[in-house]
């Protein structure tokens, strides 16, 4: 298991600053996710860790050893790309064996390791080894790409949105399998995604990135429950973000105005017609009710602000467009961010 340390890394492409002084540490054996919107710099950072790009400034360390400038094959990293990059003219066996043969591993050792890794990713060698990628489903191709990355026994595993092209159910199944496999192997893993659900399901810790910077690092529950910036609050999870006057009590400005800060309330913390006393309660009108399986999303207009709430679906819920309701939340269920 390897600790990866990124130290004050900058990267520019022409006039665009893709990374702006990024520093972070990935602990030994953890599954660490780089989460952010397209163009935030997460894939650029992953490629710099892999050695596929050189930083303009800054250093990359593996277990305290400076690997900046060391070529990818000498860093011994395994990488799974978004497009998988399988060789279409090669069999599954040859695709997986490729990295071992480049490293001049004896052929009998190649056979043993390829068979073991295919079994590990749940591809029967007898059934799949002779097939070509075009003869496989999307999920099977994903397993081959993962096997190819793992068979070289990398020090660090790097994945760039590897499940994004798969159907929802297959993606959920593969993510669950991958998480168990990563823990079983104990390999230090850096995972790139723009999907917050993936990040929450998979990660030991998450770095939320925006415009080339890391805005917050923490466990999924920490980042969700205690976002440190307005961007993190809005990007990671669904939240009502209200301009507020920070006058000691934090007063939401429901009729407009900028204020000097914000109140943030997650959808599930916003109560509809509360039975218990709350710290903040307002009257509003329902604008929309959307049924989402076991839960219902309710939109309520309060003054000039549209508030959203997610409530468990119950037989007694009879809200409809135009219904007058009370909405509110407890002080402990919100957090306040300064402008």
N, C-alpha and C positions, 0 to 999 in steps of 0.2 A: 504494500500500500504506500502511496506517494502523496505528500503534501505539495500542492501547487500554489505558488505565490506570484501574483501579478503586482508589479510595483511601478506606479506612476507612468502608465503606458499612454502614449499619444500616437495617433495615426492620422495622417492627412492624405486625401486624394484630391490633388489640385487645391482648390480653395475650400474644399469641404473638410471639416474636422470630424472624422468618423469616431475617434476616441479622444477624450479630453482629460488626461491625467487619471486614468482608471487604476485603482488599487483594490485588491481583494485577496483573500486566502481561501483555498478549497482544502478542507481537512482530509486527512487520510481516510480512504474508504467511503467517503460520503458521496451522495448523489446531489450535486449542486446545479441549480438551474439558473441560466441567464434568461430573464423574461423581459420582454419589451415589444413595442410596436415595430413595424418594418422601418428600417433606416436608423434604428437607435444605436447600432454598433455592435450588437451581440455576436453576429456571425464573424465580423472582422476580428473581434477579440478571440473567438474560438480558433480562427485560422492563425492568429499570432501565437496562441498557446501550442498549436500543432506544429508551428514552424513553417507553415505555408506562406505566411507574410512576415515581414520584419517590421518592428515598431520604429517610428521615427525617434522616439525617446522612450526610456523606461526599460525594465528588465523582467524576464520570466525566470522563475526558479522552480526546480523540481527537487524536493527534499534538501533545500538549501544550496543546491548546485545551480549556478547561473547557466541556463541553456539558451540564452539569447544568442542568436547567430548559429546555433547548432542545427543542422538539417533535419527534416522530419524523421528519416529512417534511423538516425542516431538517437533521437529522443524516445523511440519505441512507443509511439502512441497509436491507438486504434481509432479510426474515424468512420462514422456512418454519415453519409451525405443525404441531403433531402431527396436528391434524385437517385440515390442508391449507388449509381455508377457501377453497376454490374457489367461484366464483359458479355455481350449477347452471344458471341460465337463460342464461348466456353461453356462447359458443363458446370453444374453446381459444384462438383468435386474440384474442378480446376479453378473456379472462381475462389473457393475457400482456400485452396492450396497455394494460390498465387503468392501471397506474402511470405509464406514459408520457403518457397522455391527461390524467391528473390534473395532471401537470407541464406541460401545454400544449405538448407536443412536436409539431411539424408532422406531418401525417398521412403524408406520403411518408417521413419519417424513421421514424415508427412502423412502417410496413410493412417497411422495410429491417431494422430492429433485431429485430422479432418473428421474421421469417424466419430471420435469422442465429442467434438464440438457440434457436429450435426445432431447427435443424440441429445446434447445439452439444450439445443434450441428446438427440440422436438420435431426434427426432420429425419425420418427413417432413412439411413444411408442406402439401404437396399432399394428403396423406392425412389429416392430423389437424387442420388449422387450423379446419375447419368443424364438427368434432364438439363435442358437449357433454360435460362431465365424466362424466355417467351412462353414456356410450357408451364409456368407457375402462376399462381394467384398473387395478388398484391401482398397479402400477408405472408405467403411463403417466400416471396422475393425479399421481404423485409427480414425474415429470419436468416436468409443466406447472407445478406449484407452484415447482419450482426455477427454471424458465425465467422465471416471473413475478418472482421475487426478483432474478434476475441481470440482467434486461433493462434495469433502471433504472441499471445500472452503479454499484452501491452502494459506499460506502467500506468498509463492514463487512457481512459476511454472517452472519446469526444463524439457527441451526436448533435447534428444540425437539423432540427425539425423532422426527425426520421419517420414519424407516423402521420404527417399532415395530409398525405395523399390517400389515406385509407378511409373506408367507410366507418361510421361512428362505432358500430358494435365491434368490428374487428379491431379498431384502434383501442377501444376500452380493454378488450381481452389481451392484446399484445402489451399494452402498458402495464397491466397487472402482472403478466408473466415476466416482463423485463425487470420490473421492480424486485420481484423475488429472486431472479437470476443475479441481479447486481448485488444484492445483499449476500447471496450465497457465495459469490466469487470475492466479494469484498474489495472490488476494484474502484479506485478513485474515478469518478465520472462527472463530466461537465456536459450539461444538456441544454440546448438552445430551443426556445419556443416562444411564440407570441400568444399562446393559448393559456390563459390563467388557470383553467380547469386542469390541464395537463400538469402545470407547475404545482398545483395544490395536491394532486393525486400522487405525484412521483417524488417530490423533493424532500430531502433532509433540510436544506436551506435554499433560499431564493435570493438572487440579486436582481432587483428591478432596475432596468436601464432606461434612460431617456436622453436623447440628443447627445450621445457619446459619453454620458456620465452614469455612474451608479448612484441612484437616489436612495436606496435602502437595501440592506442585507439582513435576513433573519429567517427564522422558521416560518412556514406558511401561516400558522396561526398568529404569530407575532406581526407579520406584515399585514395580514387581513384585519386584525383587531386594533393595531396601533400604527397606522400609516404615519410617516413622518412628514410627508409633503402632500400638497394638493394633487400632484400628478399620481402618486402612489394610491391615494384614496380613490381617485376616479378610475384608474386603469385596473387595479387589482381588486376585483369584486364590485358589486353594484352598491351605490351609495347616493343618498340625497345630500347634495352639497349646497348649503345655503349661505349667502352673504350675511354677515353678522356684525353687530356693534359689540365690541369687547369692553363692556362697561362693568366688569366684575361678575355679571351673571351670564354673559354671552347671549345677547338678544337677537334672534333671527329677524332679518329685514324682509318681511313677506310681501311688502308693497313696492319693492325695488330699492335701489341704492347699493353702493359698493361696500360701505362699512370699512372696518379695519381688520377683518378676519373672516373666518368661515366656521360654520357648524357642519359636521359630517355625521350622518345617521345612516347606517346600513338599512336596506329595504326591510329585512326581517325584524329589525328593532323598532320599526314604526308601527304603533298600535292603531287599530281601527275600532272606534266606539269602545274605548277601554273601560273595563269594569273597576279596575283599581286606580287609585289616585296617581297621577303622573306629574312630573315637574314642568312639562311643556304640553299644553293642550290647545288645539285650535279647531274652529268649525270650518268645514269645507263641503264641496260637492263632488261626487264621484263622476269622473269623465270617462273611465274605461275599466272594464273587468275582463281579464284574460285568464282562461283556465289552462293550467300547465300541468296536467296530471294530478299529482298529490297536492299541489299548491295552486294558489290563485294570486295573480298580480293585479293590484288595484291602484289606479291612478286617481288622485284626489287634488282638485284645485283649491288652494287656500290663498286668497288674495291674488297676487300676481305670480304665484309660484305653483308648479306642478310637483306634488309629492308622490312617491311610489312606495308601495308596501307589498311584501310577499307574506301571505297568510296560509296556514294549513287549510286544505279544502274540507269543509264539513257540510253535513246535510242541512244544518241550520243557517248556512250563509245564503242570504237572499239579496245581496247588494246588486244594484243595477245602475246604469247610467242615469244621472240626475238625482240619485239618492243623497240626502243630506247626512253627513256623518261628522263625528269628532275624531281627530287624529292627534297623536301625541307620542312622546317618548320620555324616558327617564334620563336624568343627567348622566348617570353612570353608563348609559348606552350610547352616548355621543362622545365625540372628541372635538377639540377646538384647535384650529390652525390659524396662526397669524398671517397676515398678508405678506 
